[in-house]
Every structure is written in structure tokens, then in C-alpha cells.
Amino acid sequence: MSLPSTGLPAEQVLDELRALRTGDLPTHGGRTLAYVYDSGRAGLDELAAQAHALASATNGLDPTAFPSLLRMENDIVAAAAALLGGGQATVGSVTSGGTESCMLAVHAARAARPDVDRPKVVLASTAHAAFHKAAHYFGIEAVTVPVDPATFLADPAAMAAAIDDRTVLVVVSAPSYAHGVVDPVPEVAAAAGERGVRCHVDACIGGWVLPYFRALGEPVPDFDLSVPGVTSLSVDLHKYAYCPKGTSVLLHADASLRRSQFFASAAWPGYTMLNSTMQSTRSGGPLAAAWAVLNHLGDNGYRSLAQQVLSAVRTLRSGIGAIEGLRIQGDPQSTLLSVVADDSVADPGFDVFTVADEMTERGWYLQPQFGFESSPPNLHLTVTASNHGSEPALLADLASAVDAARRSGPVSLPEELTAAIAGLDPSGLTSEQFAGLLAMAGLEGAGTLKRMAEINAMLGAAPPGLRERLLVEFLGVMYTPTV
Ligand SMILES: Cc1ncc(COP(=O)(O)O)c(C=O)c1O
């Protein structure tokens, strides 16, 4: 595409956009069980869009020029701190999302310890990949500590043993994305605290729903800033606070812990560059939308949304457990489910990634997760309030998807393909070798993939280092404009 020489009428442009959007996964209605968070509340999107429009042209780069942004950010941080065990001293920042919050927590911890040579961050192996991204970007060593193979919970003794003089941060999750379990935060935070090391709780996905589960009487383990030794916590507003994409909060137990997160530069002749987060120019749109949604829903609104999602997750959990050949992994305490083929059956006779494809055909998106340590290939479900009421439909389709997957049998890769994968060196993989693999797998091109089970089986057969290389190659193919 090149720009039209004469601009198109607004309505025509919007029609084109609407047409493009019909190829996307649905963002509302509970049929997409990853990536999107739908409250199901009428009018909430419209409110957020109006608030976004009111502030989208403002610039958080200079909060003295746009004091409304400063006020809204302080309001949001105060609300997050109150919800998540913060005290009088708690401070924070609103960021663009979970990954930015996690990366900033790592950056702040690392920048506070200029005395440490070759710094390390100690992670439970289930910690979100955002921490590996931080380690990669900032030149920090990520030390991953295997979790308990049956419960998928961080192992406090092993985490404590992994802390050494080079450790600048220890990370636990509440809950972990892959299995939805809340790590033993008090034990790990105490071990970090004893060594004078910071401890970050990644509550990006659970932070805005677990406190409400607790208020509803659910047994939620202690995980927030009230736990001794916890120095920072991240919570995304664009997840269970049901705000539009583009907002997360990073809280620090006190201002001295946050100082190293900030960046100022006087080393150039332009305006004073003074940033609290990674962005510099920062639209006030997402912040204003989040502020509006939080104030509109209020504590009561979140409590009733938590009640709906709790009911949905309970029904889905027991219903999935009752489908022959499926099992829920671990003991999830939040809103996330990980579904595996039941290994108590000697040969379940199907592949869970085929079940995902069958569900796609039935209008549901379940997210494939590859095997990792003791966790076999499985399907992830992010359950939201909008799943309440349609649980029977999802369960009926899942049962029929399993039947269909059984009929097609497990995916088997051509022998030449498995041999080719085994012989590949990730560091030297070329675009031609990648195209050859796709051809061998019978896949014409990255843009034409409908059924993903084969490509997932191919990726699953590749060791993680090679899988990363293959995925990067795939990304390059996808992000190539057709001229
Ligand atoms: C526990 C956890 N941390 C971090 C992130 C990253 O958040 P984002 O996708 O907003 O960057 C996620 C996303 O699902 C998450 O579940």
C-alpha cells in the first residue's frame, strides 16, 4: 500500500477498518479466552472511548503542562496501593502495560545497585517472559529456579539458595500466567529481605481480581505489599480492571525504591527530558480511559465482576474435569486454567493442539502452551466476567472438540521434518532453511495458516533455543509489507 494521492472520505476509511476488523478474534462475548478482558458491562467501552478522546492529544512527557494527567495518575496509584496492601509510603507509576511494569521493576532494582558487577535476577521458572525480556534488554543474567513439578509453585528453599551477592531482584507471581497459581510470596520475600535483596510480585494478571476474591471469602494466599520483604508489585489495569489496552501500575513500597526507576537527561540542548517510565511522549488517552473506568465501576462494580468470574471459573473447572480425557493442571487459585490431555489415561489418543483448532472452528479461541519442565503441552484459558452465563456452551463445544480430535488422531510430523529440526543450529538458521521447514510441514506461508496444530507440533519438537529462532523468523515473514 502507498498513501492515496487524494485523501479518502472519513466514512470510507472507517468502513475499510471495519472490514479489516472482521478477520480478528472477537474481543467481546467471552469467546476469546486469551489476550482480551471483557467485563460484559453495557456502556463501559463507550465511556472509556469518550474519556480517551478527551485526553488523547495531551502529553505525559511534561506533567506540569498537563496537570490533569498528574492528578489522574496519582489517583490511580493511590487506588492500586489501597487495594494491594500499600501503606502511607507507597508510590508508583502508570505504565503502558505489564511488560513495561516488569521491565521497569528490573531496571529500578538494577540501577539501584551500581556496585554490583554482572547483576542477576532470580526468577521462579514460571515467571512471565517479560522478565527474560528485561534481562535481555538490560544485560542482566536471568537465573530461573524450577518450580514444584506437581503444584507449579515457586520453591522458596530453592529460590533462597539461588540468591547470591550478585542478585539485585527476586521475582514471584500472583498468579503465574501459565498455571494460575499464586507463588508462596511470604517465604520468598522473607528470604530476599534477609539478604537485603528486592522482591517483586508480578500481580499483573491477578492484582485487580484476587483482593475481590478474598473479599468474597475465597482462600487467597498473602501476596501483596503488606507482606514483609515485598518491595514492588505490578498490576495491569488492562486486564482484570477491564480498562482499555495500554495501562498498568508499578507500585514500590516507598519512594526510595522508586528513585532509580526515573530517568533525567541534561546531556542535550533540547527540552529537559525527565521520564518516570520507559515512554517519553505518552498519550493521556489510556490513562484517562482507565481513570474513568475505575471510577465508574468502583469497588462494588469490581466486587460483582469478581463474583461473576469466580462463578464462571468454578463451573468451567469442574466441567472440564468431567470431560473424558481432559484434566486441569495444578490447583489454580485465580481466573486462569491450564488444560491438558489426561495422562492417567495411557494414551489419550489426541493432541490438545488439535482440540484448540477444533475449538477455533466452533468459534472459541483457547491458547496453546508448549510443554515446559513438568508441564506437558496444554491449553490456556483466561476466564473473564463475560464468560459467566455461557459456560455450558463452551463445555459442550469442548467435549465435541475432544471427540473430533480423537477422530483425527494425534498430529504426527513427517520423519524428514523431525530429522531436519534435529539437525538445525539455531545460531545459523537462514530464511531459506525456515522456508524449507514450512514447505516440508505442508504450510504454504505464514499468512495462510488456519489450522495451527501442525505448526505447533513442529515448534514443540524444536528445543527452546531453536523455537525462539523459528518464531523470530516467522515474525519477520509476517511483518513484511507486500509492496
Ligand atoms: C503475570 C503476567 N505478567 C506480565 C504480563 C505482561 O503483560 P502485557 O502483555 O500487558 O505486557 C502478563 C500478561 O499476560 C502476565 O500474565
PDBQT file of the ligand as one rigid body, heavy atoms in Angstrom, charges set to zero:
ROOT
HETATM    1  C1  LIG A 501       1.750 -12.454  35.101  1.00  0.00    +0.000 C 
HETATM    2  C2  LIG A 501       1.946 -11.552  33.922  1.00  0.00    +0.000 A 
HETATM    3  N1  LIG A 501       2.973 -10.689  33.909  1.00  0.00    +0.000 NA
HETATM    4  C3  LIG A 501       3.202  -9.868  32.870  1.00  0.00    +0.000 A 
HETATM    5  C4  LIG A 501       2.391  -9.890  31.757  1.00  0.00    +0.000 A 
HETATM    6  C5  LIG A 501       2.692  -8.998  30.575  1.00  0.00    +0.000 C 
HETATM    7  O1  LIG A 501       1.671  -8.089  30.369  1.00  0.00    +0.000 OA
HETATM    8  P1  LIG A 501       1.457  -7.301  28.995  1.00  0.00    +0.000 P 
HETATM    9  O2  LIG A 501       1.023  -8.317  27.988  1.00  0.00    +0.000 OA
HETATM   10  O3  LIG A 501       0.415  -6.308  29.371  1.00  0.00    +0.000 OA
HETATM   11  O4  LIG A 501       2.737  -6.657  28.617  1.00  0.00    +0.000 OA
HETATM   12  C6  LIG A 501       1.307 -10.785  31.724  1.00  0.00    +0.000 A 
HETATM   13  C7  LIG A 501       0.442 -10.887  30.546  1.00  0.00    +0.000 C 
HETATM   14  O5  LIG A 501      -0.393 -11.750  30.429  1.00  0.00    +0.000 OA
HETATM   15  C8  LIG A 501       1.078 -11.630  32.849  1.00  0.00    +0.000 A 
HETATM   16  O6  LIG A 501       0.077 -12.513  32.851  1.00  0.00    +0.000 OA
ENDROOT
TORSDOF 0
